Amino acid sequence: MGRRRLRSGTVLLGGVGLLAASLAACGSEPDKRCADPVSREILPDSRCKSGSNGSGGGGGKYYYGGTVSDGKVSGGSFDKSAVKRGGFGKSGSGGG
């Protein structure tokens, strides 16, 4: 009988941990990568960092969300406000 209580307690704690992690992800920042705004090729972060808004003098701009395929970004946006992080009660979106 002691085992049964331990299992239910473990399941309860696991469920609470999962819920907490999901809620934390909901408020977190979207992934960002430095990319060329024309070719969408991934660039070193140093090419984006000189400007406070991510539009550095190195020709790069931060790209939020999306994925990387063959060294290029897609499925996200250069506009941070256009990209939301997924989680409970939120939906992911991306504009190009």
GUDRENRO-219972 format. One record per residue (C-alpha): residue in three letters; z, x, y. Coordinates in steps of 0.25 Angstrom, whole numbers, padded with zeros to 4 digits. Layout:
BEGIN
{rec 'ALA'; {Z; X; Y}}
...
END
This chain:
BEGIN
{rec 'MET'; {0000; 0000; 0000}}
{rec 'GLY'; {0003; 0012; 0009}}
{rec 'ARG'; {-0012; 0016; 0007}}
{rec 'ARG'; {-0017; 0003; 0012}}
{rec 'ARG'; {-0010; 0004; 0025}}
{rec 'LEU'; {-0014; 0018; 0027}}
{rec 'ARG'; {-0029; 0014; 0025}}
{rec 'SER'; {-0028; 0002; 0035}}
{rec 'GLY'; {-0021; 0011; 0045}}
{rec 'THR'; {-0032; 0021; 0044}}
{rec 'VAL'; {-0043; 0011; 0045}}
{rec 'LEU'; {-0036; 0005; 0058}}
{rec 'LEU'; {-0034; 0019; 0064}}
{rec 'GLY'; {-0049; 0022; 0061}}
{rec 'GLY'; {-0054; 0009; 0067}}
{rec 'VAL'; {-0046; 0012; 0080}}
{rec 'GLY'; {-0051; 0026; 0080}}
{rec 'LEU'; {-0065; 0021; 0079}}
{rec 'LEU'; {-0063; 0011; 0090}}
{rec 'ALA'; {-0057; 0021; 0099}}
{rec 'ALA'; {-0069; 0031; 0097}}
{rec 'SER'; {-0079; 0020; 0099}}
{rec 'LEU'; {-0073; 0016; 0112}}
{rec 'ALA'; {-0072; 0030; 0117}}
{rec 'ALA'; {-0087; 0032; 0114}}
{rec 'CYS'; {-0090; 0020; 0122}}
{rec 'GLY'; {-0085; 0026; 0135}}
{rec 'SER'; {-0090; 0040; 0132}}
{rec 'GLU'; {-0102; 0047; 0139}}
{rec 'PRO'; {-0115; 0046; 0133}}
{rec 'ASP'; {-0121; 0059; 0127}}
{rec 'LYS'; {-0129; 0067; 0137}}
{rec 'ARG'; {-0139; 0078; 0135}}
{rec 'CYS'; {-0146; 0087; 0145}}
{rec 'ALA'; {-0161; 0084; 0145}}
{rec 'ASP'; {-0174; 0085; 0153}}
{rec 'PRO'; {-0176; 0072; 0160}}
{rec 'VAL'; {-0191; 0073; 0158}}
{rec 'SER'; {-0193; 0079; 0144}}
{rec 'ARG'; {-0179; 0074; 0139}}
{rec 'GLU'; {-0177; 0087; 0132}}
{rec 'ILE'; {-0163; 0092; 0130}}
{rec 'LEU'; {-0159; 0103; 0139}}
{rec 'PRO'; {-0146; 0112; 0140}}
{rec 'ASP'; {-0135; 0105; 0147}}
{rec 'SER'; {-0135; 0116; 0158}}
{rec 'ARG'; {-0148; 0109; 0163}}
{rec 'CYS'; {-0141; 0096; 0166}}
{rec 'LYS'; {-0127; 0101; 0171}}
{rec 'SER'; {-0130; 0106; 0185}}
{rec 'GLY'; {-0130; 0092; 0191}}
{rec 'SER'; {-0118; 0083; 0191}}
{rec 'ASN'; {-0127; 0071; 0186}}
{rec 'GLY'; {-0134; 0079; 0175}}
{rec 'SER'; {-0146; 0082; 0183}}
{rec 'GLY'; {-0145; 0097; 0184}}
{rec 'GLY'; {-0154; 0107; 0190}}
{rec 'GLY'; {-0159; 0111; 0176}}
{rec 'GLY'; {-0168; 0099; 0174}}
{rec 'GLY'; {-0159; 0092; 0164}}
{rec 'LYS'; {-0153; 0079; 0165}}
{rec 'TYR'; {-0142; 0073; 0156}}
{rec 'TYR'; {-0147; 0063; 0146}}
{rec 'TYR'; {-0137; 0053; 0141}}
{rec 'GLY'; {-0137; 0047; 0127}}
{rec 'GLY'; {-0149; 0046; 0118}}
{rec 'THR'; {-0153; 0056; 0107}}
{rec 'VAL'; {-0160; 0070; 0106}}
{rec 'SER'; {-0172; 0071; 0098}}
{rec 'ASP'; {-0181; 0084; 0098}}
{rec 'GLY'; {-0173; 0089; 0109}}
{rec 'LYS'; {-0176; 0077; 0118}}
{rec 'VAL'; {-0166; 0066; 0122}}
{rec 'SER'; {-0170; 0051; 0121}}
{rec 'GLY'; {-0163; 0037; 0120}}
{rec 'GLY'; {-0153; 0040; 0132}}
{rec 'SER'; {-0155; 0041; 0147}}
{rec 'PHE'; {-0153; 0051; 0158}}
{rec 'ASP'; {-0145; 0040; 0165}}
{rec 'LYS'; {-0131; 0041; 0160}}
{rec 'SER'; {-0127; 0027; 0164}}
{rec 'ALA'; {-0139; 0022; 0155}}
{rec 'VAL'; {-0133; 0027; 0143}}
{rec 'LYS'; {-0120; 0021; 0136}}
{rec 'ARG'; {-0112; 0027; 0125}}
{rec 'GLY'; {-0111; 0017; 0113}}
{rec 'GLY'; {-0098; 0011; 0107}}
{rec 'PHE'; {-0091; -0002; 0106}}
{rec 'GLY'; {-0096; -0012; 0116}}
{rec 'LYS'; {-0106; -0002; 0122}}
{rec 'SER'; {-0121; -0001; 0118}}
{rec 'GLY'; {-0129; 0012; 0120}}
{rec 'SER'; {-0141; 0012; 0129}}
{rec 'GLY'; {-0151; 0022; 0134}}
{rec 'GLY'; {-0162; 0022; 0143}}
{rec 'GLY'; {-0173; 0033; 0144}}
END
